[in-house]
């Protein structure tokens, strides 16, 4: 049997305490992670969620076109974007 040049020391009380503490922490962490993953939603988010096309009445459309052309352009751009995403059908 060969001897090592530096004999190994037995583990100290401090390292045993630290190892137990780490195991306790790990023992608490794993169930908490499992609990958190159980709370995740499985619903897929849709790009259209929360958005709807603007469809004002004819009188409102005429008024907006005559008095606020910039807003009318924003409404048209909004509706085109939703249409390109396939929303509002």
FENSULSUL-V28573 format. One record per residue. N is the residue number from 1. SS is DSSP state (alpha for helix, beta for strand, coil for the rest). OMEGA is omega as a letter, one per 20 degrees, with the letter a starting at -180 (* if undefined). Layout:
n=N ss=SS omega=OMEGA
n=N ss=SS omega=OMEGA
//
This chain:
n=1 ss=coil omega=a
n=2 ss=coil omega=r
n=3 ss=coil omega=r
n=4 ss=coil omega=r
n=5 ss=coil omega=r
n=6 ss=coil omega=a
n=7 ss=coil omega=r
n=8 ss=coil omega=a
n=9 ss=coil omega=r
n=10 ss=coil omega=a
n=11 ss=coil omega=a
n=12 ss=coil omega=r
n=13 ss=alpha omega=a
n=14 ss=alpha omega=a
n=15 ss=alpha omega=r
n=16 ss=alpha omega=r
n=17 ss=alpha omega=a
n=18 ss=alpha omega=r
n=19 ss=alpha omega=r
n=20 ss=alpha omega=r
n=21 ss=alpha omega=r
n=22 ss=alpha omega=r
n=23 ss=alpha omega=r
n=24 ss=alpha omega=r
n=25 ss=alpha omega=r
n=26 ss=alpha omega=r
n=27 ss=alpha omega=r
n=28 ss=alpha omega=a
n=29 ss=alpha omega=a
n=30 ss=alpha omega=r
n=31 ss=alpha omega=r
n=32 ss=alpha omega=r
n=33 ss=alpha omega=r
n=34 ss=alpha omega=r
n=35 ss=alpha omega=a
n=36 ss=alpha omega=a
n=37 ss=alpha omega=r
n=38 ss=alpha omega=a
n=39 ss=coil omega=a
n=40 ss=coil omega=r
n=41 ss=coil omega=r
n=42 ss=coil omega=a
n=43 ss=coil omega=r
n=44 ss=coil omega=r
n=45 ss=coil omega=a
n=46 ss=coil omega=r
n=47 ss=coil omega=a
n=48 ss=coil omega=a
n=49 ss=coil omega=r
n=50 ss=coil omega=a
n=51 ss=coil omega=r
n=52 ss=coil omega=r
n=53 ss=coil omega=r
n=54 ss=coil omega=r
n=55 ss=coil omega=a
n=56 ss=coil omega=r
n=57 ss=coil omega=a
n=58 ss=alpha omega=a
n=59 ss=alpha omega=r
n=60 ss=alpha omega=r
n=61 ss=alpha omega=r
n=62 ss=alpha omega=r
n=63 ss=alpha omega=a
n=64 ss=alpha omega=r
n=65 ss=alpha omega=a
n=66 ss=alpha omega=a
n=67 ss=alpha omega=a
n=68 ss=coil omega=a
n=69 ss=alpha omega=a
n=70 ss=alpha omega=r
n=71 ss=alpha omega=r
n=72 ss=alpha omega=r
n=73 ss=alpha omega=r
n=74 ss=alpha omega=r
n=75 ss=alpha omega=a
n=76 ss=alpha omega=r
n=77 ss=alpha omega=r
n=78 ss=alpha omega=a
n=79 ss=alpha omega=r
n=80 ss=alpha omega=r
n=81 ss=alpha omega=r
n=82 ss=alpha omega=r
n=83 ss=alpha omega=r
n=84 ss=alpha omega=r
n=85 ss=alpha omega=a
n=86 ss=coil omega=a
n=87 ss=coil omega=r
n=88 ss=coil omega=r
n=89 ss=coil omega=*
//
